[in-house]
Amino acid sequence: MMGAARVGYSMSRDGLLPAWFRQDSPGPQSTDPDDWILGVVSAVLAGLFNIEEVAQLTNIGICWPS
């Protein structure tokens, strides 16, 4: 999730996402709105899909078909 937050920051800097994606959190213990969005999307995907299918999609570029 840390890598995805960095990708979101870079995409917002390039104009592909809204500008609020590149805002820093106001304090050291607070979370950014993009962290909440990423967490909710991850939770929904984990709840809706079979973990084996998600793992295959995640590793689609590096796994050999069996």
MARLO-701892 format. One record per residue (C-alpha): residue number from 1; residue in one letter; x, y, z. Coordinates in steps of 0.5 Angstrom, whole numbers, padded with zeros to 4 digits. Each point is the difference from the previous one (the first is absolute). Example, Ala and Ser with C-alpha at 12.3 -4.5 7.8 and 13.67 -1.06 7.14 Angstrom:
REM residues 2
+-------+------+-------+-------+-------+
! mikol ! kese !    c1 !    c2 !    c3 !
+-------+------+-------+-------+-------+
!     1 !    A !  0025 ! -0009 !  0016 !
!     2 !    S !  0002 !  0007 ! -0002 !
+-------+------+-------+-------+-------+
//
This chain:
REM residues 66
+-------+------+-------+-------+-------+
! mikol ! kese !    c1 !    c2 !    c3 !
+-------+------+-------+-------+-------+
!     1 !    M !  0000 !  0000 !  0000 !
!     2 !    M !  0006 !  0005 !  0001 !
!     3 !    G !  0002 ! -0001 ! -0007 !
!     4 !    A ! -0007 !  0001 ! -0003 !
!     5 !    A !  0000 !  0007 !  0004 !
!     6 !    R !  0006 !  0002 ! -0003 !
!     7 !    V ! -0003 ! -0002 ! -0007 !
!     8 !    G ! -0006 !  0004 !  0002 !
!     9 !    Y !  0004 !  0006 !  0002 !
!    10 !    S !  0004 !  0000 ! -0007 !
!    11 !    M ! -0006 ! -0001 ! -0004 !
!    12 !    S ! -0003 !  0006 !  0004 !
!    13 !    R !  0006 !  0004 ! -0002 !
!    14 !    D !  0000 ! -0002 ! -0007 !
!    15 !    G ! -0008 !  0003 !  0000 !
!    16 !    L ! -0003 ! -0007 ! -0001 !
!    17 !    L ! -0003 !  0000 !  0007 !
!    18 !    P ! -0003 !  0006 !  0004 !
!    19 !    A !  0005 !  0004 !  0003 !
!    20 !    W ! -0002 ! -0002 !  0007 !
!    21 !    F !  0003 ! -0007 ! -0001 !
!    22 !    R !  0007 !  0004 !  0001 !
!    23 !    Q ! -0002 !  0004 !  0007 !
!    24 !    D !  0004 ! -0003 !  0006 !
!    25 !    S ! -0003 ! -0001 !  0006 !
!    26 !    P ! -0001 !  0005 !  0005 !
!    27 !    G !  0004 ! -0004 !  0006 !
!    28 !    P !  0004 ! -0006 !  0001 !
!    29 !    Q ! -0005 ! -0004 !  0003 !
!    30 !    S ! -0006 !  0002 ! -0005 !
!    31 !    T ! -0001 ! -0004 ! -0007 !
!    32 !    D ! -0001 !  0003 ! -0007 !
!    33 !    P ! -0007 ! -0001 ! -0004 !
!    34 !    D !  0003 ! -0004 ! -0005 !
!    35 !    D !  0002 ! -0005 !  0005 !
!    36 !    W ! -0007 ! -0001 !  0002 !
!    37 !    I ! -0002 ! -0001 ! -0007 !
!    38 !    L !  0005 ! -0005 ! -0001 !
!    39 !    G ! -0001 ! -0003 !  0006 !
!    40 !    V ! -0008 ! -0001 ! -0001 !
!    41 !    V !  0001 ! -0002 ! -0007 !
!    42 !    S !  0005 ! -0005 !  0002 !
!    43 !    A ! -0005 ! -0003 !  0005 !
!    44 !    V ! -0006 !  0000 ! -0005 !
!    45 !    L !  0005 ! -0004 ! -0005 !
!    46 !    A !  0002 ! -0005 !  0006 !
!    47 !    G ! -0007 ! -0001 !  0002 !
!    48 !    L ! -0003 ! -0001 ! -0007 !
!    49 !    F !  0005 ! -0004 ! -0003 !
!    50 !    N !  0003 ! -0007 !  0001 !
!    51 !    I !  0007 !  0001 !  0003 !
!    52 !    E !  0003 ! -0005 ! -0006 !
!    53 !    E ! -0003 !  0004 ! -0005 !
!    54 !    V !  0003 !  0007 !  0003 !
!    55 !    A !  0007 ! -0004 !  0000 !
!    56 !    Q !  0000 ! -0002 ! -0007 !
!    57 !    L ! -0002 !  0007 ! -0002 !
!    58 !    T !  0005 !  0003 !  0004 !
!    59 !    N !  0006 ! -0005 ! -0002 !
!    60 !    I ! -0003 !  0000 ! -0008 !
!    61 !    G !  0007 !  0003 ! -0002 !
!    62 !    I !  0005 ! -0004 !  0003 !
!    63 !    C ! -0004 ! -0007 !  0001 !
!    64 !    W !  0000 ! -0006 ! -0005 !
!    65 !    P ! -0006 ! -0003 ! -0002 !
!    66 !    S ! -0001 ! -0007 !  0003 !
+-------+------+-------+-------+-------+
//
